Amino acid sequence: MIQITQQRAKCIGCNACVEAADYRWRVSRKDGKCTLVGGIEKRGFYIAKVGDDELEDNMRAAQNCPVHIIRVEMMNSAKMK
């Protein structure tokens, strides 16, 4: 399992994450910022826990983000509980 974290307030809406993983990212019609689909907000960060099959695409989304507000990390069994 992987965890994707986004600091949405700093998003500039460039769409790079959407291009890398359009099933996990969307551009909001309200403010033009990118939204982490399935993300839950905690203290200004949006977090989604997803399957390992999404790792490659979301790593590309994080690498392509020009403001570096996306983090993707593998979850170990201790963190998942």
N, C-alpha and C positions, 0 to 999 in steps of 0.2 A: 504494500500500500504506500502511496505517496501523499504528501501534504503540499498543497499549493497555497501560498500566502501572497496577498496583494495589498499594497498601501494605496487604496483607490484615490484618496484626496490629492495625491501627487500625480495622478494620471493626466497625460496631455491629449489622450484620445487619438493617438497616431495609427491605431488599428493593427500594429505589428503582431500582437498576441492573437487577434482574431484570425489573421492570415495563417498563423502557425497551427491553431487548434480551434476552428470555428464551432466545434461542438461544446467547448468549455468557456469560450469568451464571446461577449456581445457588446456592441456599442449602444449605450443608453440614448434614447431619443430625448430624454429630459435635459441632460447636461453634456452629451457628447463624449463622456468618459467611458472607458471600457469596464465591463462588469464581469466578474468571475461567476459563471453560472454554477449554482449550487453552493456558493460561498456564504458563510455565516459571519456577520460582522461582530468583531470583538475589539473594542478600544481603537477603532479607526483602521483596523486590518480586517480583510476578508479572507476567510480560511475555508478550504474545501479539502476533504480527504477522499481520494479517488484510487482506482485500481492502477496496478503497475503498467497496464497497457497504455496509459496516457503519458508515461514518463517522457518519451522522446519528443512528442509534439509540444508538451508544456515546457520542457527544457529549452526548446527552440524559441518558444514565446518569451521566456525569461531572458535569454541571450539577446533577442532582437529588441527588447524594450529599451528605448533610448534613455529613459530616466531611471532604469534599474529598480523598479518597485515590485517586481515579481520574484518570489523565491520558491524553488521546488526542492523538496528534500524527501529522502526515503524515510519511512517510519519503521522503527524497530518494534518488536512486540511489547516492550515496556511502555512505549509512548501511546500505543493503540488502546490501552486499557483505561 
